[in-house]
Amino acid sequence: MEQLGNATFENYVGLTQGLSEMGYQMVAHVLTLGYAVMLAGLFYFILTIKTVAPKYRTSSVLSVVVMVSAFLLLYAQAQNWTNSFVFDVERGRYFLGDGVDLFNNGYRYLNWLIDVPMLLFQILFVVSLTKSKFSSIRNQFWFSGTGMILTGYVGQFYEVTNLVAFAAWGTISTLFFIHILILMKRVINEGKEGIPASAQKALNTIWYLFLFSWMLYPGAFLMPHLAGIEGALFGEAGIVGRQLTYTIADVTSKVIYGIMLTIVAQILSQKEGYEQK
Ligand code: RET
């Protein structure tokens, strides 16, 4: 199978056992759902911007940036899927086509390069830091966010062909991720000080939502190996599972998170006497 080079496991499955109609379509549908939700979210963030006081609106603007970039890149990702596999009438399954683009999740990673710093900056425009400095947290978010993604991007090319390189890049990426989690916990703890109980509750929810949704990404990265390279997941179940996981993660980490931040900003705006005109 040398001829596939550094291709990801989806291509190896597509070359050998192929995909059933159900597996192939589930991925095509879930990828389409993914970019459709981003377009819907775009309208939500534009239409609700005036429900919050001007000083909180940068958070909505950043959500708009996230929605546009995710919409475009997830659209490209969906096209990549449908272009990579072709239905073989004789065998009744989808196989990797001859002379087509191989499938790779790289579009996602490049989308994260834009979205991860935006999502991390966004909360800084809603909460007030009591001890930490805005610019210091912002720069650290940016540094570890891009570090995490670039190292993960390189690692994913080796998921089949070089497990040592895969694990090494994955580990470096995880160190950046741990740093992000520590920073985010600090931002949320400081942000909870002196705000109404309902806003504190929403910030708590944001923390758990953040933890849950961001952890799904390394889960999807590891997907083909969760049951060992030759295990149950190294096949169609792993392929469908990975795209499902990514889509759930995208909707929660970008859209639901942005909506929760809008809710916190609405509570704070109201408390500060802001009225929508
Ligand atoms: C990688 C590589 C393996 C180790 C870790 C990873 C973490 C990725 C994360 C991505 C978050 C993306 C978001 C995108 C939203 O648009 C890179 C998969 C820890 C946490 C939130």
Residues whose N, C-alpha, C, O or C-beta is under 5 A from the ligand:
A	BS01	RET	W112 D115 V116 M148 I149 G152 G170 S173 T174 F177 W214 Y217 P218 F221 S253
